[in-house]
Amino acid sequence: MAPVSLQSSAPGKVILFGEHAVVYGRPAIAVPVTQIRATAIVEPAPPGSGLTLVAPDIGKNVPLATAPQEEPLAVAARLTLDHLSAPEPDATLTVSSTIPIASGLGSGAAVSTALIRALATSLGHTLEPAEVSALAFKVEKIHHGTPSGIDNTVVAYEQPVYFVRGHPVERLTVGEHFTLLIGDTGIRSPTKKIVGLVRQACNRNPARYDALFDQMGDLADEARQAIEIGDIETLGLLMDENHTLLIELHVSSPRLDELVETARLTGALGAKLSGAGRGGNMIALVEDDFAEEVAESLREAGAVRVICTTITTTE
Ligand code: MEV
């Protein structure tokens, strides 16, 4: 079937609770961030031209036929075509993204998800979120080595999720909307590297790290309850506790701690690093009336970008 022109997009994400612990089988909670998105556009190309993958942001323009085996865009495209048992179409597939890379916001998962959806839909197939997520997970393994699967899941479902590795995803009901500020340290921090460092430390001292992961998992369970009943104050306290555990895991950094402290001192209900850590982003839970004030303080304290997002249950 010849592809038709179309566009698909996928959101960024933040981890609310349980980063790192989720790699070791503990529960975690993540939410989509819809203000930042990856977009994929498929346009028909002349017969015989095959599929060309274009990513203007990173100066990439490569025919699928000659793309390196491990090139993530090519892997996503090949996996999609295999999944659909579809031949390579004559088309140009252009991806772009407003999601900062290597900063814990799920840019890799979002690009894969947008690409997989756009390619499948252009060939007349509508994939379920679970199918898209499973394909994107295979690409995530190239980006991250041993990913838990939470990034591709929350991005493909585009809903708040409670996630345990290897279990069916559970969509979270949000009892009362809440507002998050996402503050960027401006320091890039590749997830694969930090996950690897945690793994080494864990191998050296499994009892201590298992105990930390257990505590993080317990916090995620408590946070789930707080989200479901709309207890925002408790949610903030749990975020603070999670940040303390992440410091003990040695994945925080002076910049992250400064931004977390600034948010708390200027009225946030709670704050923590989000994602792999050592750089990337922190998140702060704020009452709507204080959002701008806390955001301004974060900027003054050196955050290179502050995104404000409201979390609700989405249909
Ligand atoms: C990445 O967004 C969060 C980590 O827990 C890694 C993973 O879950 O694959 C650090």
Residues whose N, C-alpha, C, O or C-beta is under 5 A from the ligand:
A	BS01	MEV	G18 E19 H20 V22 V23 T146 P147 S148 G149 I150 D151 G275 A276
